[in-house]
Amino acid sequence: MLFANDFTRRLGLDHPLVQAPMAGETSTVPLSLEASKAGALGSLGAAYFTPAKLRDSIRAMRAGTDRSFAVNLFIPVPWGRDPAREAAYANEIARAHQALGLEPPQPPAQIEESFEAQMQVVLEEAPPVFSSTFGAPDADLVTALQRRNIYVIGTATTVAEALVLKQRGVDAIIAQGAEAGGHRGSFLKPFSQSMIGTMALVPQIVDATGLPVLAAGGIGDGRGVAAALCLGASAAALGTAFLLSPESGASAAYRAALTSPAQTETTITRAFSGRPARGLRNDFLERLEGREEIIPDYPIPNAWSRPMRQAAARQGEAGYLSLWAGQAAAMTKPEPVATIVARVMAQAKAVLGEP
């Protein structure tokens, strides 16, 4: 039976389904909580959470359910300052601020949250599952997490990355295909050399590692879940599919863009964060298209563009939002999380002839 396996049994899941972590405005406790309560693995996209917010969120999840849930953080990546690039990028942000009626942008006081402080909270609060993106956690960190009875999941976009994760001792691997919305998790080779489709990537990582593999990227309904399970995945992760749920933190402008017939095309861009991410096309993205040379290293643009994105969300201006979405965005439906989980799993079972 494809719907129960070592992964689902280990975490006490009713379904081989993961609500993918989506860092940013869309990540809310209600979204992840309802996914876990529905029998899937809810995931907090906590990369941009302060340590205090992270602690409060973990405790809120625990207070709301006794089911498994995950906390996802970004592994820090090396970055450097380039005054010329940063000034050029700041000029583009200034143009956007003017269009939105904001004061001229000021250099961000903080570029990113402290990963060490976030991890201290994770170790102290011990959520059932920890997952990471953008790199391989140190083996010592993996061991420390597992000693706290925390199940550890890493993200790979190639077989080589998956083998590094296995060497570090993770319990399971997210196979993130090129179709996935949001940031790419690649960390060994250039992004352009790591754009492998989900259905090609999953069986290769299954065969190469022997670990539970969670398929992610372009899976929008039960047919995609069924296909992933047939290829050897232990579960499938859906992210964009949950964006229109009432529990999602997506702004009204974000939701409108997702439901617009003219907004179904996605592309890879560095415009908002400095790191390649897949999202719907809009004005700010197109303004920087072909001008990669002025975009600073991640996460500097993420810090510079945050006030712009927050103001755009308040004003309903989708042209200045990071509209992260996967290639199955057009399949997204405005339903509660529990309804989405039930619909997706019913469809997957029907496809595979499971009762």
The 8 nearest C-alpha neighbors of each residue, nearest first, counted from 0:
[[1, 2, 3, 4, 353, 351, 228, 354],
 [2, 0, 3, 228, 4, 229, 233, 15],
 [1, 3, 0, 15, 14, 4, 228, 7],
 [4, 2, 1, 7, 0, 8, 15, 5],
 [3, 5, 7, 6, 8, 233, 2, 1],
 [4, 6, 8, 7, 9, 3, 211, 233],
 [7, 5, 9, 4, 8, 233, 211, 10],
 [8, 6, 12, 10, 4, 9, 5, 11],
 [7, 9, 11, 5, 10, 6, 4, 12],
 [8, 10, 6, 7, 11, 5, 12, 4],
 [11, 9, 7, 8, 12, 67, 6, 127],
 [10, 12, 8, 9, 7, 13, 67, 66],
 [13, 11, 7, 38, 14, 10, 39, 8],
 [12, 14, 38, 39, 11, 7, 15, 37],
 [13, 15, 16, 12, 39, 38, 2, 7],
 [16, 14, 234, 2, 7, 235, 233, 39],
 [15, 17, 39, 235, 234, 14, 236, 40],
 [18, 16, 236, 40, 39, 19, 235, 41],
 [19, 17, 41, 237, 236, 238, 42, 40],
 [18, 20, 238, 236, 237, 17, 42, 21],
 [21, 19, 44, 42, 43, 22, 71, 18],
 [22, 20, 44, 26, 19, 23, 25, 238],
 [23, 21, 44, 26, 45, 46, 20, 47],
 [22, 24, 25, 26, 21, 47, 44, 45],
 [23, 25, 248, 26, 249, 22, 27, 250],
 [24, 26, 248, 249, 247, 23, 27, 21],
 [27, 25, 44, 24, 21, 22, 23, 248],
 [28, 26, 30, 29, 248, 25, 247, 31],
 [27, 29, 31, 30, 32, 56, 60, 43],
 [30, 28, 32, 246, 27, 31, 33, 247],
 [31, 29, 246, 27, 247, 28, 33, 32],
 [32, 30, 41, 34, 28, 42, 33, 29],
 [31, 33, 29, 35, 34, 30, 28, 60],
 [32, 34, 36, 35, 30, 31, 29, 37],
 [35, 33, 41, 37, 31, 32, 39, 36],
 [34, 36, 41, 39, 40, 38, 32, 37],
 [35, 37, 33, 38, 34, 32, 64, 66],
 [36, 38, 34, 35, 337, 39, 33, 340],
 [39, 37, 13, 35, 12, 36, 14, 34],
 [40, 38, 35, 16, 14, 34, 17, 12],
 [41, 39, 17, 35, 68, 18, 67, 34],
 [40, 42, 31, 35, 34, 68, 18, 39],
 [43, 41, 69, 20, 31, 70, 68, 18],
 [42, 44, 70, 45, 20, 71, 31, 69],
 [45, 43, 22, 20, 21, 71, 26, 46],
 [44, 46, 48, 43, 47, 71, 72, 22],
 [45, 47, 72, 73, 48, 22, 44, 71],
 [48, 46, 45, 112, 49, 23, 22, 111],
 [49, 47, 45, 53, 46, 52, 50, 112],
 [48, 50, 52, 51, 53, 112, 47, 117],
 [51, 49, 53, 117, 52, 54, 116, 48],
 [52, 50, 54, 49, 53, 55, 48, 120],
 [53, 51, 55, 49, 54, 50, 48, 56],
 [54, 52, 50, 56, 51, 55, 48, 49],
 [53, 55, 51, 57, 56, 52, 120, 50],
 [54, 56, 52, 58, 53, 57, 59, 51],
 [57, 55, 59, 53, 58, 54, 52, 60],
 [58, 56, 60, 54, 59, 55, 53, 61],
 [57, 59, 61, 55, 56, 60, 62, 54],
 [58, 60, 56, 62, 61, 57, 55, 63],
 [61, 59, 63, 57, 58, 62, 32, 56],
 [60, 62, 58, 59, 63, 64, 57, 65],
 [61, 63, 59, 60, 64, 58, 65, 57],
 [64, 62, 60, 61, 59, 32, 65, 36],
 [65, 63, 66, 61, 62, 60, 36, 32],
 [64, 66, 61, 67, 63, 62, 36, 60],
 [65, 67, 64, 35, 36, 68, 11, 38],
 [68, 66, 127, 10, 40, 35, 65, 11],
 [69, 67, 41, 40, 42, 127, 128, 35],
 [70, 68, 128, 42, 129, 43, 41, 127],
 [69, 71, 43, 129, 42, 130, 128, 45],
 [70, 72, 130, 44, 131, 45, 129, 43],
 [73, 71, 46, 131, 45, 74, 132, 130],
 [74, 72, 132, 46, 131, 133, 75, 71],
 [73, 75, 134, 133, 132, 131, 76, 72],
 [76, 74, 73, 77, 114, 133, 134, 113],
 [75, 77, 78, 74, 133, 134, 297, 73],
 [78, 76, 75, 79, 297, 296, 298, 74],
 [79, 77, 296, 76, 297, 80, 298, 299],
 [78, 80, 296, 81, 77, 295, 297, 299],
 [79, 81, 82, 78, 295, 296, 85, 299],
 [80, 82, 84, 83, 85, 79, 295, 296],
 [83, 81, 85, 84, 86, 80, 87, 295],
 [84, 82, 86, 85, 81, 87, 293, 88],
 [85, 83, 293, 87, 86, 81, 82, 295],
 [84, 86, 82, 88, 83, 87, 295, 89],
 [87, 85, 89, 83, 84, 88, 82, 90],
 [88, 86, 84, 90, 89, 85, 293, 83],
 [87, 89, 85, 91, 90, 86, 293, 294],
 [90, 88, 92, 86, 91, 87, 85, 93],
 [91, 89, 93, 87, 88, 92, 86, 94],
 [92, 90, 94, 88, 93, 89, 95, 87],
 [91, 93, 89, 95, 90, 94, 96, 88],
 [94, 92, 90, 96, 91, 95, 103, 104],
 [95, 93, 97, 91, 92, 96, 98, 90],
 [94, 96, 92, 98, 93, 97, 99, 91],
 [97, 95, 101, 93, 99, 98, 94, 100],
 [96, 98, 100, 94, 95, 99, 101, 93],
 [99, 97, 95, 96, 100, 94, 101, 93],
 [98, 100, 96, 97, 101, 95, 311, 310],
 [99, 101, 97, 98, 96, 102, 95, 310],
 [102, 100, 96, 99, 97, 103, 98, 104],
 [101, 103, 104, 96, 100, 97, 93, 105],
 [104, 102, 93, 96, 101, 105, 97, 92],
 [105, 103, 93, 102, 106, 96, 92, 89],
 [104, 106, 107, 103, 303, 108, 89, 102],
 [107, 105, 108, 104, 303, 89, 302, 109],
 [108, 106, 109, 303, 302, 105, 110, 104],
 [107, 109, 106, 110, 105, 302, 111, 303],
 [108, 110, 107, 111, 302, 112, 106, 299],
 [109, 111, 302, 299, 107, 298, 108, 112],
 [112, 110, 109, 113, 298, 302, 47, 299],
 [111, 113, 114, 49, 47, 110, 48, 109],
 [114, 112, 116, 115, 117, 111, 50, 49],
 [115, 113, 117, 116, 118, 112, 75, 74],
 [114, 116, 118, 113, 117, 119, 120, 112],
 [117, 115, 119, 113, 118, 114, 50, 120],
 [116, 118, 114, 50, 120, 119, 115, 113],
 [119, 117, 121, 115, 120, 116, 114, 122],
 [118, 120, 116, 122, 117, 121, 123, 115],
 [119, 121, 123, 117, 118, 122, 124, 54],
 [122, 120, 118, 124, 119, 123, 125, 117],
 [123, 121, 119, 125, 120, 124, 118, 144],
 [122, 124, 120, 121, 125, 119, 118, 147],
 [123, 125, 121, 122, 120, 126, 54, 57],
 [126, 124, 122, 121, 123, 147, 149, 127],
 [125, 127, 128, 124, 149, 69, 121, 57],
 [126, 128, 149, 67, 68, 150, 125, 69],
 [129, 127, 69, 150, 149, 126, 151, 68],
 [130, 128, 70, 151, 69, 71, 150, 152],
 [131, 129, 152, 71, 153, 151, 70, 128],
 [130, 132, 72, 153, 71, 73, 154, 74],
 [131, 133, 73, 154, 184, 134, 74, 153],
 [134, 132, 184, 74, 73, 186, 185, 131],
 [135, 133, 186, 74, 132, 136, 184, 185],
 [134, 136, 164, 137, 153, 163, 74, 167],
 [137, 135, 138, 140, 134, 141, 74, 167],
 [138, 136, 140, 139, 141, 135, 167, 142],
 [137, 139, 167, 141, 140, 142, 168, 136],
 [140, 138, 142, 137, 141, 143, 136, 167],
 [139, 141, 143, 137, 142, 138, 144, 136],
 [140, 142, 138, 144, 139, 143, 145, 137],
 [141, 143, 139, 145, 140, 144, 146, 138],
 [144, 142, 140, 146, 141, 145, 139, 147],
 [145, 143, 141, 147, 149, 146, 142, 140],
 [144, 146, 148, 149, 142, 147, 143, 141],
 [147, 145, 143, 148, 144, 142, 149, 141],
 [146, 148, 145, 144, 149, 125, 143, 122],
 [149, 147, 145, 146, 150, 144, 127, 125],
 [150, 148, 145, 127, 128, 144, 147, 151],
 [149, 151, 128, 129, 127, 145, 170, 148],
 [152, 150, 129, 169, 170, 130, 128, 149],
 [151, 153, 130, 171, 172, 169, 170, 129],
 [154, 152, 172, 131, 130, 173, 164, 132],
 [155, 153, 173, 132, 172, 174, 131, 184],
 [156, 154, 161, 160, 174, 157, 175, 173],
 [155, 157, 175, 185, 174, 193, 176, 184],
 [158, 156, 160, 159, 155, 193, 161, 200],
 [157, 159, 161, 160, 204, 162, 203, 156],
 [160, 158, 162, 157, 161, 163, 187, 155],
 [161, 159, 163, 155, 157, 162, 158, 164],
 [160, 162, 158, 164, 155, 159, 163, 165],
 [161, 163, 165, 159, 164, 160, 166, 158],
 [164, 162, 166, 160, 165, 161, 167, 159],
 [165, 163, 161, 167, 162, 166, 135, 169],
 [164, 166, 162, 168, 167, 163, 169, 161],
 [165, 167, 163, 168, 164, 162, 169, 138],
 [168, 166, 138, 164, 165, 169, 163, 137],
 [167, 169, 165, 166, 138, 141, 170, 164],
 [170, 168, 151, 165, 171, 152, 164, 167],
 [169, 171, 151, 152, 150, 168, 210, 172],
 [172, 170, 152, 211, 210, 169, 212, 153],
 [173, 171, 212, 153, 152, 154, 213, 174],
 [172, 174, 213, 154, 212, 175, 214, 153],
 [173, 175, 214, 155, 215, 201, 156, 213],
 [176, 174, 215, 156, 216, 173, 155, 197],
 [175, 177, 197, 196, 216, 178, 195, 179],
 [176, 178, 194, 196, 195, 179, 216, 197],
 [177, 179, 216, 217, 326, 176, 325, 196],
 [216, 180, 178, 325, 217, 177, 176, 215],
 [325, 181, 179, 324, 277, 323, 278, 178],
 [182, 180, 276, 323, 277, 324, 278, 179],
 [181, 183, 276, 275, 184, 277, 180, 274],
 [182, 184, 185, 276, 275, 181, 133, 190],
 [183, 185, 133, 132, 154, 182, 156, 155],
 [186, 184, 156, 183, 133, 190, 187, 155],
 [185, 187, 134, 133, 188, 184, 160, 189],
 [188, 186, 185, 160, 189, 159, 134, 157],
 [187, 189, 186, 192, 190, 193, 185, 191],
 [190, 188, 191, 192, 193, 187, 185, 186],
 [191, 189, 193, 192, 185, 188, 194, 275],
 [190, 192, 189, 193, 194, 188, 195, 185],
 [193, 191, 190, 189, 194, 188, 195, 157],
 [192, 194, 190, 191, 195, 156, 157, 185],
 [195, 193, 177, 192, 191, 196, 190, 176],
 [196, 194, 177, 176, 193, 200, 197, 199],
 [195, 197, 176, 177, 199, 198, 200, 178],
 [198, 196, 176, 200, 199, 216, 201, 175],
 [197, 199, 200, 196, 201, 227, 202, 230],
 [200, 198, 196, 197, 201, 202, 195, 203],
 [201, 199, 197, 203, 198, 202, 196, 195],
 [200, 202, 204, 203, 198, 199, 174, 197],
 [203, 201, 205, 230, 204, 200, 231, 206],
 [202, 204, 206, 200, 205, 201, 207, 158],
 [203, 205, 207, 201, 206, 158, 202, 208],
 [204, 206, 202, 203, 209, 207, 208, 201],
 [205, 207, 203, 204, 208, 209, 202, 231],
 [208, 206, 204, 205, 203, 209, 158, 162],
 [209, 207, 210, 205, 206, 204, 162, 165],
 [208, 210, 205, 206, 207, 211, 204, 212],
 [211, 209, 208, 171, 212, 205, 170, 172],
 [212, 210, 171, 233, 6, 172, 213, 209],
 [213, 211, 172, 232, 233, 173, 171, 210],
 [214, 212, 173, 234, 235, 232, 233, 174],
 [213, 215, 235, 174, 236, 173, 232, 201],
 [216, 214, 175, 236, 174, 235, 176, 213],
 [179, 215, 217, 178, 176, 218, 175, 197],
 [216, 218, 178, 327, 326, 179, 325, 219],
 [219, 217, 223, 216, 237, 220, 327, 224],
 [218, 220, 327, 240, 330, 217, 223, 237],
 [219, 221, 343, 222, 223, 218, 224, 346],
 [222, 220, 347, 343, 346, 224, 223, 344],
 [221, 223, 225, 224, 347, 220, 226, 350],
 [222, 224, 218, 226, 221, 225, 220, 227],
 [223, 225, 221, 227, 222, 226, 235, 347],
 [226, 224, 347, 222, 228, 223, 227, 221],
 [225, 227, 223, 229, 224, 228, 222, 230],
 [228, 226, 230, 224, 229, 225, 232, 223],
 [227, 229, 232, 225, 231, 230, 226, 224],
 [228, 230, 226, 227, 231, 225, 232, 1],
 [231, 229, 227, 228, 202, 232, 226, 201],
 [230, 232, 228, 229, 202, 205, 233, 227],
 [233, 231, 228, 212, 234, 227, 213, 230],
 [232, 234, 212, 211, 213, 228, 6, 15],
 [235, 233, 15, 213, 16, 232, 214, 228],
 [234, 236, 214, 16, 213, 224, 17, 215],
 [237, 235, 17, 215, 19, 18, 16, 214],
 [238, 236, 18, 19, 240, 218, 17, 239],
 [239, 237, 19, 240, 241, 18, 236, 21],
 [238, 240, 242, 241, 324, 325, 328, 237],
 [239, 241, 331, 238, 219, 242, 237, 332],
 [242, 240, 239, 244, 243, 238, 336, 247],
 [243, 241, 239, 244, 247, 240, 249, 25],
 [244, 242, 333, 241, 254, 332, 245, 247],
 [243, 245, 335, 334, 333, 246, 247, 241],
 [244, 246, 247, 335, 243, 334, 333, 336],
 [247, 245, 30, 244, 29, 248, 335, 336],
 [248, 246, 25, 244, 30, 249, 245, 242],
 [247, 249, 25, 24, 27, 26, 250, 246],
 [250, 248, 25, 247, 253, 24, 242, 254],
 [251, 249, 253, 252, 312, 254, 248, 24],
 [250, 252, 254, 253, 255, 315, 249, 312],
 [253, 251, 315, 255, 317, 250, 254, 256],
 [252, 254, 250, 256, 251, 255, 249, 317],
 [255, 253, 251, 257, 252, 256, 243, 250],
 [254, 256, 252, 258, 257, 253, 251, 259],
 [255, 257, 259, 253, 254, 258, 262, 252],
 [258, 256, 254, 255, 259, 253, 262, 328],
 [257, 259, 255, 256, 260, 254, 329, 262],
 [258, 260, 256, 262, 261, 257, 255, 263],
 [261, 259, 262, 263, 258, 329, 257, 256],
 [260, 262, 259, 263, 264, 256, 258, 257],
 [263, 261, 259, 260, 264, 256, 279, 257],
 [262, 264, 329, 261, 260, 265, 328, 279],
 [265, 263, 262, 279, 280, 266, 326, 261],
 [266, 264, 279, 278, 280, 277, 326, 263],
 [265, 267, 277, 278, 268, 279, 280, 264],
 [268, 266, 277, 276, 275, 278, 265, 269],
 [267, 269, 275, 276, 270, 266, 277, 284],
 [270, 268, 273, 275, 274, 271, 272, 276],
 [269, 271, 268, 284, 272, 273, 287, 294],
 [270, 272, 269, 301, 300, 273, 304, 321],
 [273, 271, 301, 300, 274, 297, 298, 269],
 [272, 274, 297, 269, 296, 300, 298, 270],
 [273, 275, 269, 297, 272, 276, 182, 298],
 [276, 274, 269, 268, 267, 182, 183, 273],
 [275, 277, 182, 181, 267, 268, 183, 274],
 [278, 276, 267, 180, 181, 266, 323, 324],
 [279, 277, 323, 324, 265, 322, 266, 180],
 [278, 280, 265, 322, 264, 324, 323, 262],
 [279, 281, 265, 284, 278, 266, 264, 285],
 [280, 282, 318, 284, 283, 285, 279, 317],
 [283, 281, 318, 285, 284, 286, 319, 280],
 [282, 284, 286, 285, 319, 281, 318, 287],
 [285, 283, 286, 282, 281, 287, 270, 288],
 [284, 286, 288, 282, 287, 283, 281, 280],
 [285, 287, 283, 284, 288, 282, 290, 289],
 [288, 286, 290, 285, 284, 270, 289, 283],
 [287, 289, 285, 290, 286, 284, 291, 268],
 [288, 290, 291, 287, 292, 285, 286, 293],
 [291, 289, 287, 292, 288, 293, 294, 286],
 [292, 290, 294, 293, 289, 288, 287, 269],
 [291, 293, 290, 294, 84, 295, 289, 87],
 [294, 292, 84, 291, 87, 88, 290, 295],
 [293, 295, 291, 292, 88, 84, 273, 296],
 [296, 294, 84, 85, 273, 299, 300, 293],
 [297, 295, 273, 78, 299, 298, 79, 294],
 [298, 296, 273, 299, 274, 272, 300, 295],
 [297, 299, 301, 300, 272, 273, 296, 110],
 [298, 300, 297, 302, 301, 110, 296, 295],
 [301, 299, 272, 303, 302, 273, 298, 304],
 [300, 302, 272, 298, 304, 299, 303, 271],
 [301, 303, 300, 299, 110, 305, 304, 107],
 [304, 302, 300, 301, 305, 107, 299, 106],
 [303, 305, 307, 301, 302, 306, 300, 308],
 [304, 306, 308, 307, 302, 303, 309, 301],
 [307, 305, 309, 308, 304, 310, 303, 104],
 [308, 306, 304, 310, 305, 309, 311, 96],
 [307, 309, 311, 320, 305, 310, 306, 319],
 [310, 308, 306, 312, 311, 307, 305, 313],
 [309, 311, 313, 307, 312, 308, 306, 314],
 [310, 312, 316, 308, 314, 313, 309, 315],
 [313, 311, 315, 309, 310, 314, 250, 308],
 [314, 312, 310, 311, 315, 309, 250, 316],
 [315, 313, 311, 312, 316, 310, 99, 252],
 [314, 316, 252, 312, 313, 311, 317, 251],
 [317, 315, 311, 318, 314, 319, 312, 252],
 [316, 318, 320, 252, 319, 315, 253, 311],
 [317, 319, 282, 281, 316, 320, 283, 311],
 [318, 320, 317, 283, 311, 308, 316, 282],
 [321, 319, 308, 317, 322, 318, 311, 312],
 [320, 322, 323, 271, 319, 278, 308, 279],
 [323, 321, 278, 279, 320, 253, 324, 280],
 [322, 324, 278, 181, 180, 321, 277, 279],
 [325, 323, 180, 278, 239, 328, 181, 277],
 [180, 326, 324, 179, 327, 328, 217, 178],
 [325, 327, 217, 178, 328, 265, 179, 324],
 [326, 328, 217, 219, 325, 329, 330, 218],
 [329, 327, 330, 326, 325, 331, 324, 239],
 [328, 330, 327, 331, 263, 257, 258, 326],
 [331, 329, 328, 327, 219, 332, 240, 220],
 [330, 332, 240, 328, 329, 239, 333, 243],
 [331, 333, 334, 243, 330, 240, 244, 241],
 [334, 332, 243, 244, 331, 335, 245, 242],
 [333, 335, 244, 332, 338, 339, 336, 243],
 [336, 334, 244, 338, 337, 245, 339, 246],
 [335, 337, 339, 338, 244, 34, 33, 340],
 [338, 336, 340, 37, 339, 335, 341, 33],
 [339, 337, 341, 335, 336, 340, 342, 334],
 [338, 340, 336, 342, 337, 341, 343, 334],
 [339, 341, 337, 343, 338, 342, 344, 336],
 [340, 342, 338, 344, 339, 343, 345, 337],
 [343, 341, 339, 345, 344, 340, 338, 346],
 [344, 342, 221, 220, 346, 340, 345, 341],
 [343, 345, 347, 346, 341, 342, 221, 340],
 [346, 344, 342, 348, 347, 343, 341, 349],
 [345, 347, 221, 349, 343, 344, 348, 350],
 [348, 346, 221, 344, 225, 350, 349, 222],
 [349, 347, 353, 351, 345, 350, 346, 352],
 [348, 350, 352, 346, 347, 351, 345, 353],
 [351, 349, 347, 348, 352, 346, 222, 225],
 [352, 350, 348, 349, 353, 347, 225, 346],
 [351, 353, 349, 350, 348, 354, 347, 346],
 [352, 354, 348, 351, 349, 350, 0, 347],
 [353, 352, 348, 349, 351, 345, 0, 2]]
